[in-house]
Amino acid sequence: MAKQVGAESLRTYEEINAKIKRGDAIVVTADEFISHVAEYGLEASAKEVDVVTTGTFGAMCSSGAFLNFGHSEPPIKMSHCWLNDVPAYKGLAAVDAYIGATAMSESQGFEYGGGHVIEDLVRGKEVHLRGEAYGTDCYPRRAIETTFTLKDLNQATLINPRNAYQHYNAATNGTDKIIHTYMGTLLPQFGNITYSGAGQLSPLYKDKGFQTIGIGTRIFLGGGLGYVIGEGTQHSPQTQFGTIMVRGDLREMSPRYLRGATYYKYGTTLYVGVGIPIPILNMSVAESAALTDDDIHTKVLDYGVPSRGRPAVCDASYAELKSGNVLIKGRKTPTSPLSSFKYAKEIAETLKRWVLKEKFLLSRPAELLPERREFKPLETDRHETKSGHASSTSVPRNPERGESR
């Protein structure tokens, strides 16, 4: 008989929350749970520990915020707007806008982008708004220029379409020249390896089978409370590339866990802090929560190949990546993380304190994340050229290769 996904055989959400309210819940970080299992065994640890907290802090390009400015006098229906000279999306109602993390300043380019605007807002800084409109009978104003702070907005909601990959491919470069990518600067002839993800602290790897994470799961997001609102874009759980879509109120967040950033000669992004509490509902969840950096492997891809089908150079565990060197063709290649393990641990510890101090109760998801999704590429060979022949530029599908932030 198949096991029920998300079965509450060891404890229920109600039992865990009752213990949190009484002050006797056993809550540990993912690192601590691994140590507990090593000392007492998986079964004993699963029976004792109620909640395992996780954390990750890294570049999450698929992030942004919906803002509502309120109405000016006379009112305006903005068709275009810029925040600190960064274009925001205005295909919305009159004074709603979406500022994306990777939108870049029209005057500063790579140096400043949407991620920096979001950080500036959370820091309480003034942001310059410039808007244009075509004018209507009910919205006669055609231009606006002013400043505002986060406190002046009606709503400021962080809504990120794709965050917190379970794990991520590592990157190297087999060409003869330096290349600049969303995985950072890669040196020639496999001169370095960069990697992302929190390894054994990774929120989605600690619930590898998605038995506790779904729509409505309460999480740590950017230093405040947030929620999972569904699967993230490019969600591919069968290959351990699961993702989540999240939301939270910017006014509750901290610039410590929301940071605008620039990748040299690539573009801008937003570093986001995410932490998820994993209730130990059953032995299967406990097994996942006990996975170590040695158990979590990823492929090292050659980003010198400009294709979504980048070849894998080798395989490496997060323990190997974190050691500082990985062997490529018999040669030690230095590694460097793009995520912050210090902040990931800090997030897991903070979330643990929130739960222990009864500031954070667990929420049963209304619907769990799907365990399988087809990962579809964008095919270009359906378009016919001027000569009437179809172009042929597609490469074989591989959901583990070429996924970009």
N, C-alpha and C positions, 0 to 999 in steps of 0.2 A: 504493500500500500504506500503510495507516494506521501511524503511528508508535506504538511500544510505550510506554505510560505507565510512567515510571520507568526507562526503558532506561538501562543503565550503559555508554553508548557512549564517553564521555570517560574515565571512571575508575570503579572499583568501590568499594564500602564497604571491602572487604578491603584494597585498595590504599591507600585513604585512611588507614585505621587503621594499616597498616604504616608509612606515612610519619610519622604522629603518633608512633608508638613510636620511630622512628629520630630524630625531632626535626627532620625536614626538610619537614613539611607547610606549605603556603602557606595561611594563614588570615587573612582580613580581615573587617572589619565591613561591613555593608550600605552605609554611607556611603562607606567606603574603596573598595568594589568599584565603586560608581557613578563615583567619581573615576578609578579605574583604567581603566574602560571608556571614559570620556571622553578619556583620554590615549592609550591603546593600541588601542582598538577592542574590540568584543565577542568576536570569535573568539580573538584573542591572550589576552585576559583569561580567557576560559573555559578555555583550554589551560593557563594558568599557575596559576590559583587553584583550590585544592582545596575549601575550605569558606568559606561566607559566614555570619557570625553576625548575629543579629537581636535585637531587644528591644522590649518594651512595658511600660508601667507605668500602669495606670489602674484605675478602679472596675470591679470584676467582681462584680456582685450575686449571680450564680449560683455561689456558692462556699460552702464550709463544711468541717467536720472531723468525722470519726468518732472518738469517744473511748471507751476502755475503762477503767473506774475500778478494776476488781478487786472482790473480794467483801468485805463487812464481816462483823463477828461480832456478833450473828447476821446471816445474809445477808438481803438485800432484793431483791425484784424490782420495781424502780421503774416505776411507771406514768406518773409525771410527774416532771420535774426542772428545776431552774433553775440556771444558772451566772452568778454575780454578778447575780441577779435577771432574767436573760435566759432565756426558756423554750427548752429543747432538746428535740428530737424523741425520744420514748421508745417508739415502736411497734416496738421491737427487743427483743433478749434482755435479761436481768435488769439488767446494768450496762453495756450499750452505749448510746451516745447520739450524735445528730448535731446539732451546733450550726451553724445557718445564719447567713450573714453579715448578712442583713437582719432577723433576729429582733430585736425591740427590748425593752429593759428595761421591766419592769412598773412601776418606780418612777421611772426617769429619762427614759423615752420616747425622743425623737429624739436625746438627748445620748449614748446609749450602747447598743450592740447587739452582735450576735454577732461582727461583724468586730472590735470592740474586745476581746471575750473572747479571740479567737484571737491578736490582737496581744499581749495581756497574758500569755497562756501562753508565747508565743515569747520574750517579754522575761524570763521566769523569775519572774513575779509569782505570788503566791498567788491562787487563784480560789475563791470560796465556792460550795459545792455544797449545794443543798437538794433533797431527794427525798421523794416520797410513794408509797405502795403500798397495795394492798388486802389483802396478806398471804395466804400459802398455807402448806400444811404444810411444804414444803421451803424456802420463803422467808418466815419468820414476821414479820420486821421490817416495820413499817408506816411508818416515817419515819426520815429521816437528815439530819443537818446537820453539815458538816465543811468543811475547806479542803484544797486540793491544789495542787501545781505540775506543770508539764509532766513533770518527772523522776519523779513518782509514778505516772504513767499506764503501763499496759501497752502500749497503742498509742495514737498520736495521728496520724491520717492525714488530710491535707488531700485531699479529693476534691471537685473542682469540676465540676459538670455542664456549665457553659458558660463558657469563657474565650476571650480573645484573638481577638475578631472581626477578620476580614480588614480591614475598614474599617467606619465607622459613619456614619449620617446625622448631619448637623449640625442645629442647632435654632435657631429664632427664634420671635418671637411677634407676630402681627399684630393682637392685641386691644388694647383701651384700658386694660388693667390689667396689673400685674405678676403673673406666674404662677411657681409653684415646681414643678420637675419633676426627673426623674432626670438631666436634662441641665443641671441647675442653675437659677439664677434668671434668668428671661428678661424683659427690659424691654418696655414697651408699644410699639406701632407700629414693629415691627422695630428696636428700639433696640439690640439686640446679637445676636451669634451665638455659640453655644458648640459645640464639636466635640470628638470623642474619637478615639483611635487614634493610632498612631505614624507613619503615612504610609510613607515609604520605608524605615523601620526595622521595619515591621510583619512579624512572623514569618510569618503566613499569606499575606501579599501577596508575599513574596519567593519563595514556592513556590505561585504562583497556581493552577497546575494540579494541586496535591496529588500531585506525583510522588515526593516524599521523606518526607512526613509521614503517619503512620498509627499503628496500634496497636503500641505498643512503642518508639516514637521517644523517645530520651532527651533531656531538655530541662533548662534552668535554670528552677526554680520556687521563687519566694519566697526566693531566696538559697541554695537547696540543689539537689540532684538531684531530678528528677521524671520522669514518663513520660506520654506521651499514651496514654490507654486507649480512645480511640475518638472518633467524631464528637461534637461538642457538641450540646446541644439547640438547636433552631431552625437547625441547619446548613443553609445555602442557598448552596452554592458557585457555582451557575450565575448568581447575582446578586452575587457577590463578598461575600457575607455568611457565609462559612464560619466555623465555630467548632470548638473542641476540648474534649474532656473529659479532665481531667488528675488525676494523683495524686502525692503526695510525702509524706515523713515530716516532720511539723512539727518534730521534734527536730533536724533538720538545717538548718532555715530561720533567717532573720534578720528582725528587726523592721524593718530598713531597707527590705525588699522585701515586707513584709506589714503593711499599715496599716489599722486601723479608721478609718472616716470617716463623717461625717454630711452629708447634703444637706439644706440648710435647708428646713424644712416639707415634706420629702418622706420621708426615712427614712435608715436606716443602711446601710452597705455595707463592702466590704473592697477596698482597693487591693492588687493582686497584680502582682508582677514576673514576666514570662514571657520566656524567650529560647530560640530554637530554632536549632541549627546547620543550615544548608542545604548539603548536599554538591552540588557542581557536577557532576552525573552526565552531563548532556547539554546541548546548545545551548539547548533549550527552557527548562530550569531556569535557565541562565545569563541568558537574555532576561528572565525574570521577576525574577531577583535584581538586574538592572540597572535596573528601573523606578524612576523618580524621583518626587518630590512633584508635579512637573508632570504626570506620567502618571497619577496616582491621583486620581480624581474622586469626589465624593459629592454627594448632594442636600441642599439646605438646606430643611428641612420646617417648616411653621408648626405649632408645638406649641400654639398657641392654639385649634386645632381639636381638641376632645376625642374623637378617633376614631382607630381604627387605620389609617384611610385618610387621614391628614394630607396636605394638598396640598403639593407642592414649590413653593417660592418661586423658587428658582434652582439652578443647578449651580455647584459650585466645586471647584477642585483643592486638594490639600493645600498646594501652594505658595502659593496665594492665601489660604487660611485662615491659614497661618503668617505671612503678610505683615502681618497685623494688621487688614486691612480687606477687605471683600467688597462689591461693589455690589449693592444691592437697590433696584430701581426707580429706578436712576440716582443713588442716594445711597450714600455710603460708610458702611458699617455695621461697627463695631468687632467683632473676633473675639477669643475667648479659649479656650485649650485646657483640657479637663478631665483630659487625660493629661499626664504629665511627660516631655518630650523629654530633659531632663537625665538622668533615671533610665533611660530607654530606651537612650540611648547608653552609659550606665554598665553596663547589663546586657549589651549587645552586646560591650563591651570586656572585661568580666569573663569572659564565655563564651569569647571569643577567647583570653584568657590561660589559662583552664582547658585548652583544647584544646592550645595550644602547650606547656604544661607537663606534658602527658600525663596530666592528671587527668580527662580527659573523652574517651572514645572514642565514635564514632558507632555507632548501632544501626540495622540494616536493619529496617523495620517488617514485622511479620507480615502485615499487611493495610493497604493504603493507604486513606485516607479516600475516601468516595464523591465522585464528581465532580458528582453531581446528587441533589437531594432535593426532594420537594414540600413546600412550606411551607404547612401547614394552619392556618387560623384556628379559633377556637372559635365555632361557630354557635349562636345562641340562638333562631332562628326555628322550631326543631323542637318547642318546648314550647308547648302549648296553654294559653290563658288560661282563666279560670273560665267565660267565655262560650262556650268551645268553639272559638274562633278562634285560629289560630296567630299568635303575635306576629311582627313583621317588623322586626328590629333589626339585621340583618346588613348589611355593606357589601361592595363588591367586594374580592376577594382581591388583595393586592399584597405580595409578599414583601419589597419594598424599603421598605415603609412601616410604621410603627407597631411595629417590633421593639423590645422593651424589654429592658433589662438585668434 
